[in-house]
Amino acid sequence: MKAKVALLGGIVGLALCGCGANDTNGAIEAAERLYSAFAAKDGAAACEQLSDATREQLVKDEGKPCEQAVLELKLSGKRAIGEQSYLSDAKVDLDGGDSVFVEETPDGWRVDAAGCKPVDEQEAPYDCEVES
């Protein structure tokens, strides 16, 4: 299993802003679809929710096809309990304690990082199971 990596960078700052009025339902749906597919052990459906860069990084880190590697992640949650967005990025908090970072792409909302938990009480940076 790959080691968790601290998620630093612009997406955290943008997502925590809580600004914007985009269609965040798409962000929530992408996060929930990933976690639902994971719970159903449907690796192909789970991989469809990942951004291209995240999918490529997962395959590179694990040395396995995405459909297999994604099912080995430690993801917790199923339903969104909160969401913060800014322009084309969002952070979705799930009922199991995970946060998911999502971006709007030409193909719809896709997950950039999943299985994320804050390193300390300040909620940044995050350690994530998978990220681009």
C-alpha positions as CSV (number, residue, x, y, z in Angstrom):
1,M,0.0,0.0,0.0
2,K,1.3,3.4,-0.8
3,A,2.3,5.8,1.9
4,K,0.1,8.8,2.6
5,V,1.4,12.0,1.2
6,A,0.7,15.5,2.6
7,L,-1.6,17.5,0.3
8,L,-0.2,21.0,0.1
9,G,-0.9,23.6,-2.5
10,G,-3.5,25.8,-4.0
11,I,-6.5,23.5,-3.9
12,V,-6.6,23.3,-0.1
13,G,-6.5,27.1,0.2
14,L,-9.1,27.5,-2.5
15,A,-11.4,24.8,-1.1
16,L,-11.3,26.2,2.4
17,C,-12.3,29.6,1.2
18,G,-15.9,28.5,0.9
19,C,-16.4,31.1,-1.8
20,G,-18.1,30.7,-5.1
21,A,-21.5,29.7,-6.4
22,N,-20.8,27.0,-8.9
23,D,-22.8,23.8,-9.5
24,T,-21.3,22.1,-6.4
25,N,-23.9,19.3,-6.7
26,G,-21.6,17.8,-9.4
27,A,-18.7,17.9,-6.9
28,I,-20.7,16.2,-4.2
29,E,-22.0,13.6,-6.7
30,A,-18.5,12.8,-7.9
31,A,-17.2,12.2,-4.4
32,E,-20.2,10.1,-3.5
33,R,-20.0,8.1,-6.7
34,L,-16.3,7.3,-6.0
35,Y,-17.1,6.1,-2.5
36,S,-20.2,4.2,-3.5
37,A,-18.2,2.4,-6.2
38,F,-15.4,1.7,-3.7
39,A,-18.0,0.2,-1.2
40,A,-19.5,-1.9,-4.0
41,K,-15.9,-3.1,-5.0
42,D,-16.4,-1.7,-8.5
43,G,-12.9,-0.6,-9.4
44,A,-13.8,0.5,-12.9
45,A,-16.6,2.8,-11.7
46,A,-14.4,4.2,-9.0
47,C,-11.6,5.0,-11.5
48,E,-14.0,6.8,-13.7
49,Q,-14.5,9.4,-10.9
50,L,-10.7,10.1,-10.6
51,S,-9.1,12.9,-12.6
52,D,-6.7,11.8,-15.2
53,A,-3.7,12.9,-13.2
54,T,-4.9,11.2,-10.0
55,R,-5.6,8.0,-11.9
56,E,-2.1,8.1,-13.5
57,Q,-0.5,8.7,-10.1
58,L,-2.3,5.9,-8.5
59,V,-1.2,3.4,-11.2
60,K,2.3,4.7,-10.9
61,D,2.4,4.5,-7.1
62,E,0.8,1.0,-6.9
63,G,2.2,-0.6,-10.0
64,K,-1.3,-2.1,-10.8
65,P,-4.2,-1.2,-13.0
66,C,-6.3,1.5,-11.6
67,E,-9.3,-0.9,-11.2
68,Q,-7.3,-3.0,-8.8
69,A,-5.3,-0.3,-7.0
70,V,-8.3,1.9,-6.2
71,L,-9.9,-1.0,-4.2
72,E,-6.9,-1.2,-2.0
73,L,-7.2,2.3,-0.7
74,K,-8.5,3.0,2.8
75,L,-11.5,5.1,2.2
76,S,-14.1,5.9,4.9
77,G,-17.6,7.3,4.2
78,K,-20.4,7.3,1.8
79,R,-22.5,10.4,2.0
80,A,-21.5,14.1,1.9
81,I,-22.1,16.1,5.1
82,G,-20.4,19.3,4.0
83,E,-18.9,21.1,1.0
84,Q,-16.8,24.1,0.3
85,S,-16.1,25.4,-3.1
86,Y,-14.2,28.1,-5.1
87,L,-14.6,28.5,-8.8
88,S,-13.7,25.0,-10.3
89,D,-12.4,23.3,-7.1
90,A,-14.3,21.9,-4.1
91,K,-13.7,20.0,-0.9
92,V,-16.4,17.5,0.1
93,D,-16.5,16.1,3.6
94,L,-18.0,12.7,4.0
95,D,-19.8,11.0,6.9
96,G,-16.9,8.6,7.5
97,G,-14.4,11.4,8.3
98,D,-12.7,11.6,4.9
99,S,-12.4,14.8,2.8
100,V,-12.4,14.6,-1.0
101,F,-10.9,17.3,-3.2
102,V,-12.7,17.6,-6.5
103,E,-12.1,19.7,-9.7
104,E,-14.4,20.7,-12.5
105,T,-13.0,19.4,-15.8
106,P,-14.4,19.5,-19.4
107,D,-15.7,15.9,-18.6
108,G,-17.4,17.0,-15.4
109,W,-16.3,17.0,-11.8
110,R,-13.4,14.6,-11.1
111,V,-11.7,13.6,-7.8
112,D,-8.2,15.0,-7.4
113,A,-7.6,13.6,-3.9
114,A,-9.5,11.1,-1.7
115,G,-9.2,9.6,1.7
116,C,-7.9,12.9,3.0
117,K,-7.7,13.7,6.7
118,P,-6.2,16.9,8.3
119,V,-2.8,16.5,9.8
120,D,-3.7,18.8,12.7
121,E,-6.6,20.8,14.1
122,Q,-6.0,23.6,11.6
123,E,-7.3,21.3,8.8
124,A,-4.3,21.8,6.5
125,P,-2.3,20.2,5.2
126,Y,-4.1,16.9,4.5
127,D,-2.8,13.4,4.3
128,C,-4.5,11.6,1.5
129,E,-4.8,8.0,0.4
130,V,-4.6,9.1,-3.3
131,E,-3.8,12.4,-5.0
132,S,-2.5,13.7,-8.3
